[in-house]
Amino acid sequence: MPRRIILDTDPGIDDALAILLALASPEVELAGITVTGGNCTLDDGVRNALGVVALTPAPATPVHAGVALPLLRPPFTAPETHGDSGLGYARLDPAPQPPAAEHAVDMIIREILAHPGEITLVAVAPLTNLALAVRKQPRIAELVGEVIIMGGAVSVDGNTTHQAEFNFFVDPHAAQIVLSSGMPITLVPWDITSKVLLTGAQVAQLRLIDSPITRFVAEATRFYIEFHELCFGFSGCSLNDPVALALAFAPELARTVPMHIAVEHASELTAGRTVVGYAGSTALPPSAHDMLGWDTGRWPHGWSRVHRPAANAQVVVEFDSERFVAIFLERITQLARGTN
C-alpha cells in the first residue's frame, strides 16, 4: 500500500527533483505539495511547483501556497544557487492548473487529522509552514506518522554560513518549534546530502531520452552544477531534497542515531546553528564530587546529576549514496519515457 505523503517545499532545483521522484515512485501517494518562501519567493515557488507537476503524468497533484516569510526574520533567498526564479536555466510554460484554494498550513492539519498515524510529512524547506501548523493544532504532533526533515549541519560547517545550513538559517525559530514539538522526526542533515551527487555525465545520459522531463532536468541542473563547480570544485550537484523524499519509501538506505537537536535562534552571530546533544543522563561519579569540593548532600534537588536531554530526532549518519542515485536515475528515466 502506498505511503501517503505531504511534500513541504521551497522549489528550488533540488525540490523540483524531489517532486519528480515522488511522482515517479509507486510506493508514494502524494497527497499534495505545500510551498513556503525559501530558495525563492513564495510566488515563484508555487509557480515552479505547478510547472513541474504539469510535466508529469499526474498534473492534477494539488499545490498549496503557504507562508511567504519566516516567523520573525526577514526573507532570505538563494538566487546564486537556484537562479532568479528558482529553477536555474529552465523555463516552464504556465501551468494549466491553479494552486489549491486551501492554505498549506490548513492542508497539513487537515490531512494529519483525517489520517492519524498514516501521513509522512517530508519537509525540505524552511520549516515555517510546519511550525505554524503545530502551533495552530498541537494535536498533529502526536497524530503524524513521521516527519522527515532535510536540514541542519550536525558535524560540518553549514552551506549558508559557517554555522548554519540554509533551511535552518532562513527560519531558525520555526526549526526550533518543530524540533521541540514531540513529532517523530528523522533528520537528514547537510553532512549527508552534500555527498549525494548527481554528475554532469549522468544528466547527459538522461538527456538521451527526448522528453519534457529530461529537458527540464538538464536545464535546471546546468545552473546548479555551475554553482557547485564554482563553490565546491566538482562537476555535479547535491541531491539534498530527493534524499529526504527517498527515506519515506526506502528507509533502509540510511543508518540513524538518536540525538537531541536544537537550533540557535537568539543570536545573530550563530543563527540557525544545529546544536547537538546526547540522549539520556549520566550521574557524576563520587570522585567528581570530591574533585569539585561540593557537598552533594547540600545540593538542590537534581544537581547531583549531569542532565542530557532526551532524543528528539533520529539523525542520519550514514547513507547508501550509490544505491540511491541508481534508484533516482532509474525512476526519472521511467517517468521521462512515459511523457516523451
Secondary structure, DSSP 8 states (H G I E B T S, - for coil): --EEEEEEE---HHHHHHHHHHHT-TTEEEEEEEE-SSSS-HHHHHHHHHHHHHTSS-TT--EEE--SS-SSS-----HHHH-SSSSTT------SS---SS-HHHHHHHHHHHSTTTEEEEE-S-THHHHHHHHH-TTHHHH-SEEEEE---SSS--SSSSSB-HHHHH-HHHHHHHHTTT--EEEE-HHHHTT-EEEHHHHHHHTTS-SHHHHHHHHHHHHHHHHHHHHH-SSEEE-HHHHHHHTTT-GGGEEEEEEEEEE--S-SSSTTBEEEE-SSEEE--HHHHHHHT--GGGS-TTTTEEE-----EEEEEEE-HHHHHHHHHHHHHHHHHTT-
